[in-house]
Amino acid sequence: MTISIGIVGAGIIGRLLALKACARGWRVTLFERGAEDGATACSSVSPAMLAPYCELDVAEKTVSDLGALSLRLWPEILCEFDLPVYFQQAGSLVVAPPQNSDELEHFARTVKSRASEDVFQNIKSDELKVFEPDLDSRFQSGLFFPSEGQIDSRGALAALLMAARERGADCRFGQEVRAIRPNEIDCGNATSKFDMVFDCRGYGAAKDIKNLRAVRGEIIRLHAPDVHLNRPVRLLHPRWPLYVVPRPDNHYIIGATTIESEDASPIALRSMLEMLSAAFTISAGFSEARILETLTGLRPAFPDNEPRIMHQPGLIRVNGVYRHGFLLAPVLTDYACQLAEKSQPSAPMPYLVREAA
């Protein structure tokens, strides 16, 4: 018998879940209040770094372990796409100005104490110039994480939607969902019934999920013809980690703040100054860069900043991905599908799954 499922929310979790459900032969209906370009989704703001080990200084080992599993799954997912999606796995680099060398040492000690294996290499001045010739000469050392990568968030969202539609998903955009109940999705003028409902709305589900909060993120997209970086570079900063993520044709993403706020208004001047200053610190070539756009998004998080899969008969909620939507999406969506099949998730991480109240 074919299982019918309804998915609410078409960010990275919702779209990838739709694709995986279609691959299982399920009848899929995807509901999203925004447009299909994903412009209103937090996922479209993401720089989509696949960096499970760089996060160990601020995130629990849960996130790193899940991220490492997901990182291995992304190349398989990309094979499902007809649209080309930029994907790179050339590692990532963490640096600090000479006056903040103690912060780099502290970062290295923290990651080493939490990682179950050697996940980075210490890089000295001469090696840095080989890794990143355009990096400012003031940097004397860095940490190289060879297995990490990145993916183009907007390209991935578009490719996921196309792939899901080609496999039979009924995708309904501009559809405001009034209520979600076990086996039911209420759109005001009609109520649709399903064998299973998935709630993937991110912070949009705050009224239905206890302790879910918003963390404001801000990024800047630049075109910098005079800069040639080979991989994401993370600059240790007194307030928050700032990174520069290269994309094809000398485009770069600068980000990202982590502000405890539900304010989704345009980027703050202070944040913009700090991010642009960070870019200039990494390479003077950014002085002639052109700002293409600034973006803000509200990332959903629980108090411990770890994800949750909350389930009850007829309803599964996937939320709390914080800054790690693209990093965690492959594993979370696999777990969610296994729960819908009433099977135990294959990876030994039972703390991820919670029974809903």
Summary of the structure (lengths in Angstrom):
residues: 357
radius of gyration: 20.4
end to end distance: 29.3
largest distance: 65.7
contacts: 1223
relative contact order: 0.20
helix: 33%
strand: 28%
